[in-house]
Amino acid sequence: MWYAVFKAAIFKPLVKYGFRARIIGAENVPPTGGAILASNHIATMDSLVVPAMVPRQVTYPAKAELFTGDGGLGARIVAWFLKTVGMVPMDRGGGRASATALHNISDVLASGALVGIYPEGTRSPDGRLYKGKTGLARMVLANDVPVLPVGVIGTEDVRGPFGIPWISRPVVVVGKPLHFSELAGRDRDTKALRWVTDETLAAIQRLTGQEYADVYASRVKFGDLKDTGSDAFVLPRPGGGPAPIAAGAPDEA
């Protein structure tokens, strides 16, 4: 309920009429049923623009620490808001906590909802599309749900009046759903996970036209490539190899 109230009263009017955003391919959003919305991530505003423009509620996993409310009034407001609009806490520390988080996301998908994921794991440091992490594919294959590829363009903010961050004319492009049912249940098969991830990133690249770098964005932002960049890793597209053989299919000669 509160998600719909906040969206209709505040976020959609701001994004659609204030930012003058538009959506292409809204008809590709399935009207019902669980699915994973997978988007590129070029700016902080992506998490506002995409759910405001997509014609269904989108549930995003958020860092678990944001739900505790520790750190003062602002942190308590953020925690209240995330809980009120139905976001899911995601613990990235591994072990039992991460398993519980994945179980919670599976429950959301089983309820017939859309779950939003950024396969790159972090914002792009330079506008390129980066190698996807396989957590997306693990959720897809474990729950046998389609992937809805989404390309976001123009969400980088500029300083508006009084220094307020503002964006102008962003575009959300929704591609046709991707189905991987022939690989369902193979959520521990590393080859299947990588192939599904690469195919999803390739679909996003077709929507955005971004240059692709076959390396994790986190290495460029925080790791050993921070000073040198990702030029050496640029490829025409993610993956591109044949699909893994479906369970029960005969091996090729």
Salt bridges, closest charged atoms under 4 A:
ASP46 OD2 - HIS41 ND1 2.82
ASP107 OD2 - HIS103 NE2 3.56
ASP189 OD2 - ARG186 NH2 2.60
ASP198 OD1 - ARG194 NH1 3.13
GLU199 OE2 - ARG237 NH2 2.80
GLU211 OE1 - ARG128 NE 2.78
ASP224 OD2 - ARG219 NH2 2.68
ASP231 OD1 - ARG128 NH2 2.84
